[in-house]
Amino acid sequence: MTGRRVAREVVVVLAVGVGAGGAVWLLFLLASYRARPDLCIAAGLAVAATWRLVTATLPPPRPALPAPEVPSPPEDGFVELTSLEQRLSWGSVDEDRFGQRVRPLLVDLALERLRSRHGVDPATEPEHARRILGESLWQLMTGPPAARCPSRSELSRLVDDLERL
């Protein structure tokens, strides 16, 4: 240690020790107990010196190790299913959410099912697509946005119709 650092440590120990000893003496005085001020200050200096010696001998802190990388769980469809379930549950309560999130999702699912399972493109074969989809899904796809949210039972019927495809 350099001379300045040693002097600084001594000043810190003296200041903390005298301050702590004086505080203890004042507490005793307030409690109507006559303590010798020199003993209180000596005890404070001993505690301060011990504290500084212990902190000086502690090893430096180790650098923090990076957190182990936790592998993400494999996509098993449950996350997507939960997300879809939440969208559907809010879709029967909030008109905006139904119009912006649920309806486009249902329309995309219906289009995908029509194309992949039936080989029908609604743009080129609208009547055939309408027969396959049924009136409720056809109105969802081609009709104007609903003035109100569908009820849970109506939404459930739409999902059942999609599953039927």
Summary of the structure (lengths in Angstrom):
residues: 165
radius of gyration: 38.5
end to end distance: 81.8
largest distance: 105.1
contacts: 390
relative contact order: 0.08
helix: 70%
strand: 0%
